[in-house]
Amino acid sequence: MTTTMNTAVSIIELRDVSKRFGSHTAIDHLSMVVREAETVALLGQTGAGKSTVMSLLMGTSSADEGSVQVAGVDPAVDFTALRGKLSVSFQTDRLLPWRTARENVELGLLLLKRPKAEARQRAQEWLERVKLGDAAHKYPSELSGGMRQRVSLARALAVDPALVLLDESFSQLDHVTSQTLRRDFAEIVREQRKTCVFVTHRIEDALEIADRILVLAAPARVCLELAISAEQRQDAQCMAHMHRQVERAIGGEVPLASPTSPTHH
């Protein structure tokens, strides 16, 4: 099989990163690269270091060793340089209850000093994009869990970030709502050519959305790396095989692989 080298610009680079909390090592010499317009899923058992990796990317934590670069800067050192370039959506929607859906989406734009009229128009456009145009005037308490998560995603995407980080954004939704939302999100991310890193415990989410899956083993090291093509997604047998591979890796049934030597299939 002939492979073509990906020469896209790297948006995220972790080089030999370690992070400790007292005597506990959360990340042990982890290296990973995420390229422009690539969507990468992080999976692994509880305690594998997924949330710690996300905290490094968000700048809420700093590495004890190694280098963390997001769009050319260390988020823990100069997060202001990433303002407007990076958006985050969490497991809980974190919407402001006293603001309507549209006002919640507007907020990020207003913080970036966008004109009020522009912010309102763009917020409405994104609510329509996530199929909530008719709910713009409603408050979070009037929305279902799936609708609130859609508002959260619209808010994250409305500022036109280069990088989107999702931390279990689909995990609290029922199966049908989660399936619909992840398909819509995958379509938007590919169409808009966004770079995305997301943490999930659902293998189905990763297989449907990601271009590449990284399974982490504690303390956060890559134990499996899988690239997924559009053609493979159309092959049910191939996807079932990948599902088993990821499942075994999460269960610790595959040997650790070098993060600098991706596994190709």
Backbone as CSV, one residue per row, in Angstrom:
resi,resn,N_x,N_y,N_z,CA_x,CA_y,CA_z,C_x,C_y,C_z
1,MET,0.846,-1.189,0.000,0.000,0.000,0.000,0.882,1.239,0.000
2,THR,0.603,2.166,-0.899,1.386,3.394,-0.975,0.752,4.459,-0.113
3,THR,1.541,5.136,0.714,1.034,6.196,1.571,1.626,7.509,1.141
4,THR,0.823,8.571,1.281,1.273,9.907,0.934,1.582,10.677,2.203
5,MET,2.736,11.272,2.285,3.124,11.996,3.478,2.258,13.235,3.642
6,ASN,1.756,13.448,4.878,0.939,14.619,5.178,1.859,15.791,5.476
7,THR,1.814,16.813,4.624,2.716,17.956,4.786,1.993,19.161,5.364
8,ALA,0.769,18.961,5.877,0.013,20.068,6.448,0.750,20.657,7.646
9,VAL,0.476,21.907,7.904,1.099,22.612,9.022,0.640,22.001,10.341
10,SER,1.555,21.855,11.287,1.214,21.338,12.610,0.602,22.453,13.448
11,ILE,-0.592,22.217,13.987,-1.254,23.175,14.870,-0.896,22.889,16.322
12,ILE,-0.772,21.605,16.656,-0.421,21.185,18.016,0.815,20.309,17.959
13,GLU,1.760,20.590,18.851,2.950,19.749,18.977,3.278,19.567,20.455
14,LEU,3.217,18.335,20.903,3.702,17.971,22.231,4.965,17.159,22.034
15,ARG,6.051,17.610,22.641,7.338,16.952,22.475,7.876,16.485,23.822
16,ASP,7.868,15.162,24.022,8.470,14.545,25.203,7.929,15.176,26.491
17,VAL,6.610,15.309,26.559,5.961,16.015,27.670,5.700,15.078,28.847
18,SER,6.045,15.554,30.034,5.723,14.842,31.272,5.007,15.799,32.220
19,LYS,4.060,15.251,32.991,3.326,16.042,33.968,3.074,15.191,35.203
20,ARG,3.432,15.742,36.364,3.249,15.032,37.625,2.393,15.859,38.574
21,PHE,1.644,15.158,39.394,0.893,15.774,40.484,1.370,15.105,41.765
22,GLY,2.314,15.748,42.439,2.941,15.121,43.591,3.737,13.916,43.147
23,SER,3.439,12.759,43.729,4.155,11.531,43.351,3.489,10.810,42.178
24,HIS,2.354,11.317,41.738,1.616,10.669,40.642,2.045,11.234,39.296
25,THR,2.457,10.352,38.393,2.821,10.756,37.033,1.604,10.595,36.134
26,ALA,1.069,11.730,35.675,-0.124,11.704,34.818,0.247,11.533,33.353
27,ILE,1.361,12.143,32.942,1.846,12.047,31.563,3.323,11.715,31.603
28,ASP,3.723,10.725,30.821,5.104,10.249,30.857,5.730,10.320,29.466
29,HIS,6.458,11.409,29.207,7.201,11.581,27.952,6.306,11.366,26.725
30,LEU,5.205,12.085,26.689,4.247,11.980,25.587,4.622,12.921,24.446
31,SER,4.590,12.391,23.226,4.774,13.205,22.022,3.592,12.971,21.094
32,MET,3.046,14.051,20.560,1.958,13.929,19.590,1.887,15.194,18.751
33,VAL,1.420,15.035,17.520,1.275,16.153,16.588,-0.130,16.111,16.009
34,VAL,-0.764,17.273,15.945,-2.064,17.409,15.284,-1.906,18.449,14.187
35,ARG,-2.262,18.062,12.974,-2.044,18.934,11.820,-3.281,19.764,11.492
36,GLU,-3.054,20.796,10.725,-4.127,21.697,10.315,-5.255,20.928,9.632
37,ALA,-6.500,21.228,10.034,-7.718,20.631,9.475,-7.865,19.148,9.815
38,GLU,-7.124,18.676,10.801,-7.209,17.281,11.221,-8.053,17.180,12.491
39,THR,-8.825,16.105,12.590,-9.594,15.824,13.797,-9.018,14.584,14.461
40,VAL,-8.614,14.745,15.713,-7.966,13.661,16.457,-8.782,13.348,17.710
41,ALA,-9.049,12.065,17.922,-9.776,11.612,19.106,-8.803,11.004,20.106
42,LEU,-8.987,11.335,21.382,-8.206,10.751,22.466,-9.112,9.825,23.268
43,LEU,-8.716,8.564,23.357,-9.457,7.589,24.143,-8.516,6.929,25.137
44,GLY,-9.100,6.212,26.095,-8.302,5.510,27.091,-9.104,5.340,28.362
45,GLN,-8.634,4.453,29.220,-9.318,4.233,30.483,-9.248,5.478,31.362
46,THR,-10.112,5.530,32.371,-10.038,6.596,33.366,-8.650,6.586,33.998
47,GLY,-8.019,7.754,34.062,-6.673,7.844,34.614,-5.577,7.710,33.585
48,ALA,-5.957,7.571,32.306,-4.949,7.428,31.247,-4.275,8.750,30.903
49,GLY,-4.837,9.864,31.366,-4.197,11.160,31.138,-4.865,12.033,30.101
50,LYS,-6.043,11.626,29.626,-6.725,12.389,28.573,-7.049,13.813,29.019
51,SER,-7.628,13.935,30.204,-8.005,15.263,30.699,-6.782,16.122,30.979
52,THR,-5.700,15.486,31.397,-4.467,16.239,31.644,-3.904,16.785,30.344
53,VAL,-3.955,15.986,29.286,-3.517,16.473,27.970,-4.352,17.680,27.560
54,MET,-5.664,17.593,27.750,-6.535,18.708,27.384,-6.221,19.951,28.202
55,SER,-5.908,19.766,29.479,-5.583,20.931,30.312,-4.303,21.611,29.840
56,LEU,-3.362,20.833,29.308,-2.143,21.423,28.742,-2.471,22.221,27.486
57,LEU,-3.368,21.686,26.659,-3.739,22.371,25.422,-4.538,23.637,25.705
58,MET,-5.306,23.635,26.795,-6.109,24.802,27.159,-5.319,25.830,27.957
59,GLY,-4.118,25.445,28.398,-3.298,26.376,29.158,-3.648,26.470,30.621
60,THR,-4.510,25.578,31.114,-4.861,25.595,32.532,-3.863,24.811,33.369
61,SER,-2.931,24.148,32.702,-1.868,23.411,33.367,-0.613,23.528,32.518
62,SER,0.543,23.400,33.141,1.807,23.498,32.406,2.599,22.207,32.554
63,ALA,3.404,21.897,31.556,4.210,20.675,31.574,5.381,20.818,32.536
64,ASP,5.726,19.728,33.205,6.920,19.715,34.052,8.174,19.507,33.215
65,GLU,8.023,18.764,32.137,9.130,18.531,31.209,8.579,18.539,29.788
66,GLY,9.433,18.854,28.836,9.045,18.831,27.439,8.430,20.137,26.975
67,SER,7.903,20.105,25.754,7.404,21.314,25.099,5.965,21.131,24.635
68,VAL,5.122,22.135,24.921,3.740,22.170,24.449,3.577,23.393,23.566
69,GLN,3.189,23.172,22.321,2.990,24.274,21.385,1.606,24.154,20.746
70,VAL,0.826,25.213,20.849,-0.481,25.300,20.199,-0.471,26.557,19.344
71,ALA,-0.568,26.381,18.046,-0.487,27.499,17.099,0.764,28.339,17.359
72,GLY,1.848,27.648,17.702,3.137,28.317,17.846,3.443,28.892,19.205
73,VAL,2.521,28.747,20.174,2.782,29.283,21.511,2.470,28.230,22.567
74,ASP,3.054,28.415,23.754,2.733,27.568,24.896,1.517,28.181,25.583
75,PRO,0.368,27.506,25.589,-0.843,28.097,26.159,-0.694,28.507,27.617
76,ALA,0.114,27.768,28.379,0.282,28.090,29.794,1.087,29.364,29.995
77,VAL,1.866,29.750,28.994,2.716,30.942,29.084,2.036,32.160,28.476
78,ASP,1.373,31.978,27.334,0.801,33.125,26.616,-0.545,32.755,26.010
79,PHE,-1.530,32.492,26.871,-2.836,32.085,26.368,-3.538,33.212,25.618
80,THR,-3.224,34.455,25.962,-3.878,35.585,25.284,-3.594,35.574,23.783
81,ALA,-2.453,34.999,23.391,-2.121,34.926,21.962,-3.064,33.990,21.210
82,LEU,-3.784,33.142,21.952,-4.700,32.181,21.328,-6.147,32.663,21.346
83,ARG,-6.374,33.846,21.900,-7.741,34.349,21.986,-8.337,34.501,20.584
84,GLY,-9.476,33.873,20.388,-10.114,33.901,19.075,-9.642,32.794,18.152
85,LYS,-8.549,32.120,18.519,-8.016,31.030,17.699,-8.415,29.657,18.238
86,LEU,-8.781,29.603,19.525,-9.067,28.341,20.189,-10.408,28.436,20.896
87,SER,-11.249,27.417,20.720,-12.526,27.334,21.422,-12.634,25.978,22.093
88,VAL,-13.364,25.955,23.214,-13.510,24.730,23.993,-14.986,24.461,24.258
89,SER,-15.388,23.201,24.142,-16.730,22.773,24.521,-16.582,21.605,25.488
90,PHE,-17.253,21.712,26.635,-17.067,20.740,27.704,-18.211,19.727,27.763
91,GLN,-18.035,18.755,28.681,-19.047,17.726,28.897,-20.365,18.356,29.341
92,THR,-20.282,19.325,30.254,-21.448,20.108,30.636,-21.456,21.370,29.792
93,ASP,-22.634,21.838,29.400,-22.703,22.907,28.400,-22.208,24.266,28.883
94,ARG,-22.280,24.533,30.191,-21.771,25.777,30.778,-22.397,27.031,30.166
95,LEU,-23.642,26.917,29.794,-24.354,28.087,29.284,-24.757,28.988,30.449
96,LEU,-24.821,30.281,30.199,-25.245,31.232,31.218,-26.768,31.220,31.267
97,PRO,-27.356,30.855,32.417,-28.810,30.644,32.480,-29.637,31.904,32.270
98,TRP,-29.049,33.064,32.498,-29.787,34.322,32.334,-29.683,34.888,30.913
99,ARG,-29.002,34.185,30.043,-28.894,34.603,28.644,-29.657,33.633,27.748
100,THR,-30.251,34.159,26.699,-30.925,33.293,25.731,-29.882,32.500,24.943
101,ALA,-30.366,31.557,24.150,-29.448,30.769,23.323,-28.605,31.680,22.442
102,ARG,-29.255,32.639,21.783,-28.510,33.544,20.905,-27.526,34.402,21.696
103,GLU,-27.925,34.881,22.856,-27.036,35.711,23.673,-25.837,34.916,24.168
104,ASN,-26.031,33.621,24.450,-24.903,32.774,24.837,-23.914,32.627,23.691
105,VAL,-24.422,32.455,22.480,-23.539,32.312,21.321,-22.848,33.632,21.002
106,GLU,-23.557,34.743,21.205,-22.988,36.071,20.945,-21.802,36.383,21.847
107,LEU,-21.807,35.818,23.053,-20.881,36.257,24.091,-19.425,36.226,23.654
108,GLY,-18.990,35.111,23.073,-17.596,35.006,22.647,-17.232,36.054,21.617
109,LEU,-18.160,36.349,20.726,-17.922,37.358,19.691,-17.799,38.747,20.304
110,LEU,-18.650,39.039,21.287,-18.590,40.348,21.945,-17.298,40.505,22.744
111,LEU,-16.834,39.404,23.349,-15.566,39.456,24.083,-14.391,39.716,23.148
112,LEU,-14.568,39.351,21.876,-13.536,39.624,20.869,-13.737,40.991,20.211
113,LYS,-14.648,41.787,20.808,-14.881,43.175,20.351,-15.538,43.243,18.978
114,ARG,-16.299,42.219,18.616,-17.048,42.300,17.372,-18.244,43.232,17.572
115,PRO,-18.644,43.974,16.551,-19.819,44.847,16.661,-21.057,44.038,17.057
116,LYS,-21.923,44.654,17.856,-23.107,43.966,18.363,-23.957,43.394,17.232
117,ALA,-24.188,44.181,16.193,-25.029,43.711,15.087,-24.410,42.501,14.393
118,GLU,-23.099,42.540,14.210,-22.397,41.414,13.578,-22.472,40.178,14.457
119,ALA,-22.270,40.368,15.772,-22.314,39.248,16.707,-23.697,38.600,16.707
120,ARG,-24.739,39.423,16.690,-26.104,38.899,16.693,-26.389,38.118,15.407
121,GLN,-25.978,38.652,14.283,-26.213,37.979,13.006,-25.455,36.657,12.938
122,ARG,-24.201,36.676,13.351,-23.389,35.457,13.286,-23.917,34.402,14.265
123,ALA,-24.346,34.845,15.445,-24.912,33.910,16.414,-26.158,33.238,15.847
124,GLN,-27.012,34.019,15.206,-28.224,33.460,14.614,-27.877,32.480,13.497
125,GLU,-26.884,32.821,12.690,-26.467,31.932,11.603,-25.988,30.590,12.141
126,TRP,-25.230,30.621,13.235,-24.704,29.379,13.782,-25.784,28.566,14.488
127,LEU,-26.733,29.245,15.111,-27.852,28.504,15.699,-28.650,27.801,14.604
128,GLU,-28.816,28.459,13.478,-29.496,27.812,12.354,-28.666,26.653,11.822
129,ARG,-27.353,26.815,11.862,-26.463,25.760,11.363,-26.575,24.495,12.212
130,VAL,-26.802,24.683,13.520,-26.948,23.513,14.398,-28.425,23.176,14.628
131,LYS,-29.285,23.691,13.720,-30.715,23.360,13.711,-31.462,23.878,14.938
132,LEU,-31.074,25.070,15.413,-31.751,25.689,16.551,-32.157,27.130,16.258
133,GLY,-32.312,27.454,14.991,-32.661,28.825,14.640,-33.942,29.301,15.295
134,ASP,-34.922,28.403,15.441,-36.207,28.782,16.030,-36.153,28.870,17.552
135,ALA,-35.038,28.442,18.146,-34.917,28.450,19.611,-33.999,29.563,20.108
136,ALA,-33.654,30.503,19.236,-32.694,31.554,19.594,-33.125,32.356,20.805
137,HIS,-34.430,32.539,20.987,-34.956,33.380,22.064,-35.136,32.618,23.372
138,LYS,-34.917,31.328,23.359,-35.169,30.515,24.545,-33.970,30.516,25.494
139,TYR,-34.282,30.331,26.785,-33.245,30.261,27.806,-32.828,28.799,27.997
140,PRO,-31.622,28.561,28.534,-31.147,27.187,28.705,-32.130,26.274,29.434
141,SER,-32.845,26.811,30.418,-33.800,25.999,31.175,-34.958,25.511,30.314
142,GLU,-35.160,26.143,29.170,-36.246,25.769,28.267,-35.786,24.796,27.183
143,LEU,-34.512,24.429,27.215,-33.939,23.566,26.184,-33.611,22.193,26.747
144,SER,-33.668,21.181,25.898,-33.252,19.834,26.296,-31.731,19.773,26.393
145,GLY,-31.228,18.668,26.954,-29.777,18.510,27.067,-29.086,18.552,25.719
146,GLY,-29.684,17.889,24.728,-29.100,17.895,23.391,-29.104,19.270,22.769
147,MET,-30.182,20.028,23.001,-30.268,21.387,22.460,-29.235,22.299,23.119
148,ARG,-29.066,22.148,24.422,-28.063,22.972,25.124,-26.662,22.666,24.604
149,GLN,-26.390,21.397,24.332,-25.066,21.051,23.820,-24.866,21.603,22.416
150,ARG,-25.929,21.666,21.639,-25.841,22.289,20.316,-25.525,23.779,20.435
151,VAL,-26.142,24.444,21.402,-25.837,25.862,21.635,-24.370,26.020,22.021
152,SER,-23.883,25.121,22.869,-22.484,25.172,23.288,-21.542,25.021,22.100
153,LEU,-21.863,24.098,21.193,-21.031,23.907,20.005,-21.117,25.114,19.075
154,ALA,-22.318,25.687,18.946,-22.462,26.892,18.123,-21.625,28.026,18.693
155,ARG,-21.629,28.154,20.005,-20.828,29.194,20.655,-19.339,28.979,20.393
156,ALA,-18.900,27.725,20.449,-17.487,27.425,20.220,-17.068,27.715,18.785
157,LEU,-17.964,27.470,17.836,-17.619,27.610,16.421,-17.878,29.003,15.861
158,ALA,-18.729,29.775,16.519,-19.118,31.086,15.988,-17.958,32.064,15.886
159,VAL,-16.959,31.917,16.752,-15.822,32.848,16.733,-14.814,32.484,15.647
160,ASP,-15.130,31.451,14.862,-14.271,31.012,13.757,-12.869,30.647,14.231
161,PRO,-12.765,29.736,15.217,-11.457,29.361,15.747,-10.689,28.472,14.782
162,ALA,-9.379,28.496,14.886,-8.555,27.574,14.108,-8.584,26.186,14.731
163,LEU,-8.765,26.149,16.061,-8.696,24.899,16.814,-9.890,24.791,17.755
164,VAL,-10.524,23.620,17.751,-11.644,23.343,18.648,-11.268,22.157,19.532
165,LEU,-11.458,22.322,20.847,-11.213,21.250,21.807,-12.550,20.826,22.406
166,LEU,-12.834,19.540,22.360,-14.075,19.005,22.921,-13.727,18.007,24.014
167,ASP,-14.282,18.216,25.200,-14.016,17.317,26.325,-15.306,16.581,26.677
168,GLU,-15.480,15.388,26.122,-16.658,14.547,26.352,-17.953,15.291,26.027
169,SER,-17.962,16.052,24.954,-19.112,16.898,24.635,-20.376,16.120,24.277
170,PHE,-20.253,14.847,23.906,-21.431,14.070,23.516,-21.812,13.023,24.562
171,SER,-21.050,12.923,25.640,-21.148,11.761,26.525,-22.404,11.727,27.386
172,GLN,-22.991,12.879,27.699,-24.162,12.882,28.574,-25.480,12.838,27.796
173,LEU,-25.389,12.691,26.496,-26.588,12.673,25.669,-27.035,11.241,25.403
174,ASP,-28.326,11.061,25.156,-28.810,9.732,24.802,-28.250,9.335,23.439
175,HIS,-28.359,8.056,23.130,-27.697,7.514,21.938,-28.141,8.214,20.659
176,VAL,-29.446,8.403,20.493,-29.959,8.996,19.253,-29.504,10.443,19.120
177,THR,-29.622,11.213,20.210,-29.205,12.618,20.180,-27.716,12.731,19.924
178,SER,-26.932,11.879,20.603,-25.479,11.900,20.427,-25.099,11.577,18.991
179,GLN,-25.744,10.575,18.414,-25.440,10.169,17.043,-25.729,11.295,16.057
180,THR,-26.871,11.952,16.216,-27.240,13.054,15.325,-26.283,14.220,15.472
181,LEU,-25.966,14.564,16.724,-25.112,15.718,16.976,-23.698,15.490,16.464
182,ARG,-23.153,14.298,16.673,-21.782,14.061,16.229,-21.688,14.049,14.701
183,ARG,-22.742,13.572,14.032,-22.740,13.598,12.568,-22.781,15.036,12.054
184,ASP,-23.621,15.846,12.690,-23.694,17.256,12.294,-22.367,17.954,12.557
185,PHE,-21.771,17.661,13.715,-20.502,18.295,14.063,-19.406,17.873,13.094
186,ALA,-19.349,16.583,12.776,-18.329,16.091,11.845,-18.451,16.778,10.494
187,GLU,-19.681,16.966,10.031,-19.912,17.628,8.751,-19.418,19.074,8.789
188,ILE,-19.728,19.772,9.882,-19.318,21.178,10.011,-17.805,21.302,10.057
189,VAL,-17.165,20.469,10.867,-15.710,20.543,11.039,-14.989,20.271,9.724
190,ARG,-15.459,19.288,8.971,-14.804,18.976,7.691,-15.056,20.073,6.667
191,GLU,-16.275,20.578,6.633,-16.603,21.632,5.678,-15.827,22.912,5.979
192,GLN,-15.695,23.241,7.270,-15.013,24.468,7.680,-13.498,24.278,7.803
193,ARG,-13.038,23.045,7.652,-11.610,22.714,7.764,-11.026,23.170,9.101
194,LYS,-11.743,22.826,10.166,-11.268,23.135,11.501,-10.327,22.033,11.989
195,THR,-9.392,22.421,12.826,-8.574,21.444,13.539,-9.297,21.140,14.840
196,CYS,-9.394,19.865,15.188,-10.175,19.487,16.368,-9.489,18.361,17.128
197,VAL,-9.474,18.499,18.452,-9.048,17.414,19.332,-10.198,17.164,20.296
198,PHE,-10.618,15.918,20.407,-11.702,15.659,21.351,-11.454,14.397,22.159
199,VAL,-11.863,14.484,23.423,-11.789,13.361,24.346,-13.151,12.684,24.365
200,THR,-13.151,11.375,24.299,-14.402,10.629,24.373,-14.135,9.246,24.945
201,HIS,-15.165,8.668,25.564,-15.057,7.263,25.968,-15.868,6.376,25.031
202,ARG,-16.550,7.006,24.073,-17.351,6.255,23.111,-16.545,6.004,21.837
203,ILE,-16.254,4.755,21.580,-15.488,4.404,20.388,-16.244,4.827,19.127
204,GLU,-17.568,4.739,19.162,-18.380,5.123,17.999,-18.160,6.590,17.630
205,ASP,-18.063,7.458,18.643,-17.814,8.880,18.381,-16.499,9.057,17.633
206,ALA,-15.479,8.372,18.132,-14.147,8.507,17.541,-14.121,8.003,16.102
207,LEU,-14.728,6.845,15.858,-14.706,6.267,14.513,-15.473,7.124,13.509
208,GLU,-16.531,7.777,13.965,-17.350,8.565,13.041,-16.758,9.938,12.757
209,ILE,-16.110,10.545,13.753,-15.668,11.933,13.616,-14.192,12.060,13.257
210,ALA,-13.342,11.232,13.848,-11.894,11.463,13.802,-11.238,11.035,12.493
211,ASP,-10.200,11.775,12.139,-9.294,11.355,11.072,-8.236,10.414,11.640
212,ARG,-8.002,10.577,12.950,-6.977,9.765,13.609,-7.405,9.537,15.052
213,ILE,-7.172,8.319,15.531,-7.491,7.955,16.911,-6.201,7.655,17.652
214,LEU,-6.061,8.243,18.841,-4.950,7.934,19.728,-5.525,7.333,21.006
215,VAL,-5.141,6.103,21.297,-5.536,5.475,22.552,-4.386,5.640,23.531
216,LEU,-4.692,6.219,24.693,-3.667,6.467,25.701,-3.724,5.404,26.786
217,ALA,-2.546,5.034,27.291,-2.430,4.129,28.427,-1.712,4.875,29.540
218,ALA,-2.154,4.679,30.771,-1.557,5.390,31.906,-0.125,4.927,32.138
219,PRO,0.742,5.911,32.488,0.511,7.357,32.442,0.661,7.857,31.014
220,ALA,-0.304,8.647,30.561,-0.520,9.085,29.183,0.626,8.839,28.216
221,ARG,0.581,7.671,27.592,1.459,7.324,26.477,0.572,6.750,25.378
222,VAL,0.970,6.924,24.137,0.170,6.399,23.027,0.403,4.894,22.912
223,CYS,-0.669,4.108,23.073,-0.524,2.658,22.915,-1.103,2.174,21.596
224,LEU,-1.904,3.015,20.941,-2.419,2.660,19.625,-2.738,3.935,18.864
225,GLU,-2.378,3.960,17.590,-2.699,5.086,16.717,-3.292,4.533,15.431
226,LEU,-4.487,5.015,15.098,-5.176,4.569,13.891,-5.576,5.763,13.039
227,ALA,-5.272,5.698,11.762,-5.765,6.700,10.818,-7.015,6.140,10.144
228,ILE,-8.016,7.007,9.934,-9.284,6.571,9.350,-9.580,7.408,8.118
229,SER,-9.805,6.748,7.001,-10.115,7.458,5.759,-11.622,7.440,5.502
230,ALA,-12.069,8.309,4.606,-13.487,8.342,4.238,-13.915,7.012,3.629
231,GLU,-13.022,6.390,2.861,-13.332,5.106,2.240,-13.528,4.024,3.300
232,GLN,-12.683,4.037,4.321,-12.807,3.039,5.381,-14.130,3.182,6.131
233,ARG,-14.603,4.426,6.280,-15.872,4.641,6.978,-17.052,4.005,6.245
234,GLN,-16.904,3.799,4.952,-17.976,3.186,4.165,-17.918,1.664,4.196
235,ASP,-16.868,1.127,4.815,-16.646,-0.319,4.856,-16.984,-0.827,6.256
236,ALA,-18.151,-1.433,6.409,-18.618,-1.875,7.723,-17.664,-2.878,8.362
237,GLN,-17.106,-3.778,7.553,-16.187,-4.784,8.085,-14.913,-4.128,8.606
238,CYS,-14.408,-3.161,7.863,-13.208,-2.438,8.279,-13.457,-1.682,9.581
239,MET,-14.611,-1.024,9.678,-14.925,-0.262,10.879,-15.102,-1.174,12.085
240,ALA,-15.684,-2.337,11.869,-15.844,-3.294,12.965,-14.482,-3.768,13.460
241,HIS,-13.557,-3.986,12.516,-12.197,-4.391,12.880,-11.505,-3.292,13.682
242,MET,-11.646,-2.047,13.238,-11.042,-0.927,13.965,-11.648,-0.789,15.362
243,HIS,-12.953,-0.994,15.459,-13.621,-0.922,16.760,-12.999,-1.929,17.716
244,ARG,-12.769,-3.155,17.235,-12.167,-4.187,18.084,-10.740,-3.809,18.471
245,GLN,-9.991,-3.242,17.520,-8.621,-2.822,17.822,-8.593,-1.788,18.943
246,VAL,-9.462,-0.788,18.828,-9.506,0.272,19.840,-9.959,-0.296,21.177
247,GLU,-10.955,-1.162,21.134,-11.475,-1.778,22.354,-10.386,-2.569,23.070
248,ARG,-9.615,-3.342,22.305,-8.525,-4.124,22.899,-7.447,-3.207,23.465
249,ALA,-7.148,-2.131,22.747,-6.113,-1.205,23.208,-6.518,-0.534,24.511
250,ILE,-7.783,-0.124,24.600,-8.265,0.492,25.836,-8.180,-0.502,26.984
251,GLY,-8.422,-1.769,26.675,-8.336,-2.813,27.690,-6.925,-3.273,27.987
252,GLY,-5.945,-2.684,27.310,-4.547,-3.006,27.578,-4.055,-4.254,26.892
253,GLU,-4.706,-4.654,25.802,-4.356,-5.911,25.145,-3.411,-5.764,23.962
254,VAL,-2.879,-4.565,23.727,-1.889,-4.400,22.661,-0.638,-3.775,23.255
255,PRO,0.540,-4.090,22.697,1.770,-3.498,23.214,1.835,-2.013,22.913
256,LEU,2.572,-1.281,23.738,2.767,0.145,23.512,3.498,0.375,22.205
257,ALA,3.027,1.345,21.429,3.662,1.714,20.164,4.308,3.069,20.315
258,SER,5.364,3.285,19.564,6.020,4.585,19.598,5.098,5.646,19.039
259,PRO,4.893,6.792,19.759,4.020,7.843,19.250,4.567,8.507,18.007
260,THR,5.850,8.271,17.714,6.443,8.871,16.518,6.380,7.927,15.330
261,SER,5.823,6.724,15.558,5.719,5.741,14.479,4.278,5.289,14.349
262,PRO,3.419,6.086,13.679,2.004,5.769,13.567,1.770,4.403,12.943
263,THR,0.692,3.774,13.370,0.289,2.495,12.812,-0.581,2.747,11.601
264,HIS,-0.267,2.174,10.453,-1.041,2.364,9.233,-1.779,1.082,8.895
265,HIS,-3.009,1.248,8.398,-3.816,0.081,8.027,-4.440,0.315,6.688
